[in-house]
Amino acid sequence: MAYNEKLSDKIREALVHLPGVEEKLMFGGACYMVNGKMCVGVVKDEMMCRIDPDIYEEALEKEGCRQMVFTGKPMKGYVFVSEEGMKTKKQFGYWIDLCIDFNDRAKAAKKKKNTSASSAGKRKK
């Protein structure tokens, strides 16, 4: 599945000044992790933004913004922004700033436990 690489480049450029930025391929697109936490990304032609859940409803009222639905249910605090919502530098910067501002308070995803067969032999019997 292809994603908008120009948009990904634009996001990468907007985050270059931050320490601890890591780019990962996921959701069929690119995701930018900041300090080990999902911050912003690209899925197809839309920007995926992780924002403060307290401003989620307000954000949904902005042009080009829609809720992110994953496995059939909306994910509060995550939105998609289409081209209409980021036509200008100011609009694009607004979404990037929301993502960066929330990142310090965002919780990192819990690490999955290793359930492979090799670790099974290390359990007490």
N, C-alpha and C positions, 0 to 999 in steps of 0.2 A: 504494500500500500504506500503510495507516494504522499509526501507532505511538502508544503511550501518552503523550499530551502532558502528563498530570499527573505521570508519572514523569520526563519530560524537565524539567518545571518544578522538580521536587524536586532533580534533579541540578544544574541551573543555579544554584539557590539554594545548594547545598552548595559550589559552586566560586566563588561571587561574590567571595570574599576573595582569590583568587589572581590575580596578574598574568598576562597572556599567554593568556587563555582565549578560544577562538574556537569558535563553534558552526557545524557544517556538516551539511547534509543528505546522508546516504549510507546505503547498505545498506537503503534503504527506511525509514530512521529518522533519528534525530539522533545526531551524534557530537560530542563535546566534545574539542577539541584544546587541549593545554596546552603552551606554548612550542613550537608547531609539531609536536607529537607526539600521536598518538591516545592518549587517556587513558581515556575512559568514554563510553558512549552508550546509546541505546535502540533496540532492534529489536523491533517488534511490542509485546509486553507484558513484555519481559525487559530487564534491564540488561546491557549488554555491558561487561565489565571487562578492561582490560589490566593484568596483574599480573606480578610477578616469576616467570619460568619456574622458578626454584628452589623455589617454594612451590606450583606448579601442581597437583601430585598431592594435596597436603594440602587445597588449596582445593576440589578436586573431591569431597572427602568431606563438605563442608558441605551442610546442607539447602538444596535449591533450586538447587544449582550443577551445571552440566553443561558439557562441553567445547564449544568453538565449532568447528564444522566448516564449512570454506569450500572450495569447489570439490572436495568429496569427501574432504578430509583434515583431521584435527584440527590446530588452530593452538595449539601450546604457548605458554602465556602469555596466552591469551585465553579467557575463560569467559563463559557466560551465567548470569545469576542470575534465577530466577523470583520471583514474589510471595512464595512460601513462604520464600525465603531472605532476605527483607528486610521482614518484617512489622513489626518494631520499629525505633525510631530507632537503637538500638544495632547491630542487624544491618545496616541501611542504611549507617550510619557506618563499620562494619567494611570493607565493600566499597569505599566511596569512599576511605577512608584507604589501602587497599592500592593503589588506582589512583594516587593522588597520590604515595605513597611511591615507587612504582616509576618514575614519570614522569621524575624527575631522572636516573636511570640508563638509561632506555629510549633506544634509537636512533631517530632520525627516519627516515622512509621516504626512500629515495633519490629525488631529483628525476628525472623522466623527461626524456629528451632530446627536443628539438623536432624532429620528423621531418616537418614539414609541407612542402608543395611550395615555399612561400616561402623556407624556409631552404635548400632544395636548390640554389638559385641562388647561394648564398654559398660553396659548397664549391669548393675548388681543383680544376681539371681537369688 
